[in-house]
Amino acid sequence: MTAASGLDAKTPDIEPALAAEPGSAAESSSAGDAAPASFVVNIPGIADDDLEPEPLDPSQIISGEPVVTGKVLWEAPDGQQIRGIWQITPGVVTDTEANELFVVVSGRATIEVEGGPVLEVGPGDACVLREGDRTRWTVHETLRKAYHISL
């Protein structure tokens, strides 16, 4: 499941608690830089209320009532790279993937890649999905991941 589906094209501001310490070298990046300032985010520590709704297309839902939320932490000026946090509650959904690398922070899911492998993912697992992969996600426990997508 990519976070690209339904993404707002804007780069949201990073909450003060998520940004670099005031006065640090990481905070001193100029607005014109293509690369973001360095920062640290405690992904498990971000409250569910701080994530924004990313409604699923009803045609993607196979079973259950999964809810998707997320937060874009950075987006390249040309929109071709996106980094953020994504979460889905239990259920079964389908998707067509973008080029994505993600690390599961919490939860568990089975990702079936059409014509390819069945991937079991849980906390600490890194997963790579290829652009165009058609997938079926069975989310067993609410899954939260940190991702990087290249469009």
N, C-alpha and C positions, 0 to 999 in steps of 0.2 A: 504494500500500500504506500503510495508516494504521498508526500506532503505537498506535492505540486498541485494536486487536484484541489481546486478551489482556493488557491493561495491569493492573497491580496498582493498586488504588485509593489506595494510600498514597503520600505524597510522601517519597521517600527523602532521607536526609541528603546534602548535597553533601560530597564528600571534601574534606579540608582543602586539598589542592593545587588544588581547583577553586573554593574560596570566596574571599571578599575577604581582603585582608591583615588580620591581627589589629590591632585598634585603629582601623581605618579607619572612615570614615563609613558605608561600605557594610555593615559588620559590625554596626552599631548598631540595626538594625531590631528592633522588639519582636515577640514571638511572636504577638501579637494582630493584627498588620497583615495585611490581605488581600493586599497586594502584596509580592513577595519582595524581599529585600535585593538591591541591585545586585551583580552578580558578572561575572567573565569566565571563559570556559571555552575552552581550546584543544582543539577537537573532534578534529583529526587526532592530537593528542598523547595522547588517552585510549586506553589499551591495550585490545585486544580482551577481555582477561580482566576488565576493569572493567565490561563490558557484561553485562547479565543476559539469559538465554535468554527468548525470546518464541516458544514453539512455534507453528508454523503448523498449522491444521486440515488433515489430509491431503487433504481434498477440494479445497483451494485449490491444491495442487501439480499442475501440468500436466506438467512435465518437470524432470529434474535432481534434486538433493538440497539445495535451498536451506535455509540456516540463518538465522534471524532473531534478532538480539539488540538490546538497547537500554538506555537509562537515562533515566528521568524526572528532569529537573532541577528542575521546578516544576509544581505542580498547584494550581489555584484551590481554595479551601476548599469550594466547591460542586461541584467536579469538572467544571465546564463548560469549563475551559481547561487545556490541558496543553502543556508545553514540554519538549523533550528531544532525545535523540540516538537514531537508529535505523539499523540496518545489516542488509543482506541479502547473502548470497553468491549466486553465479551459479545461474540456473535460471529457470523460467517459472512464475508464480503468478497467481492471480486474487484480487480483493478488491472489497469495496464500501466506498467512501471516506467519510470524515467531512469537514467543512470544514477544510481544511488548507493552510497555507503552509509550504513547506520550501525549504531551500537545500542543494544537493548539495555536499558537501565533497570527496568522492572517489568514483571509480567511474563506471560508465555503465549506463544502462538505457533501454529503449524502453517507454513506457507507452501502451497503446492504450485509449482511453476509448470504451466501447460507444456507438455512435451519435454519436461526436464525433471529436476530433482524435487523431492519433498524436503523442505528445510524446517527443522525444529529449532526455534529460537527462544532464548531466555536470558536472564540477567548476565551481562558480561559478554554475550555473543556479538561478534561483528558480522554483518551480512552485506553482500554485494548483490544488487539486482541490476539487470541490464535493461536499457531502454527497449521498450516494446514487449518485454516479458508480460504475458497474461497470467495473472495469479489469482489464487483463491486463498484467502486468509481465514483460518479458524482461530479465533482469539479465545484462549482458554481462561486467561486472567488478564485484567486490564493491562495493556502493554504501553510502556512509555519508552521512546527512543530518542537519541540525539542523531541527527542526520546531516549529510552533505549531498546535495543533488546537483548534478551537472546537466544542463539542458542543451 
